[in-house]
Amino acid sequence: MANSPQALKRARQNERRFAVNKARRSRIRTYLRKVEEAIASGDREQATEALRAAQPELMRGVTKGVFHKNTAARKMSRLSARVKALETA
């Protein structure tokens, strides 16, 4: 348990940041899930729209420190490739 005033304050800050980051991560995952569901249904238009909506959310997560830049880039790349595969099929 934290004993010094600084450690107590850091513990409070960590709890607050954890809650904010958890909400942010959950929101991003929801957007990604919508893209996945659209791809699974085979609806090209809906998948493209969902991907367009998910990209800024994912990049916002990067700027806020929730995801690493390369992780977000990898996710976007793989989702884009899958949506593009829908278009050609």
Secondary structure as GFF3:
##gff-version 3
##sequence-region A 1 89
A	DSSP	alpha_helix	5	41	.	.	.	ID=ss1
A	DSSP	alpha_helix	44	63	.	.	.	ID=ss2
A	DSSP	alpha_helix	69	88	.	.	.	ID=ss3
###
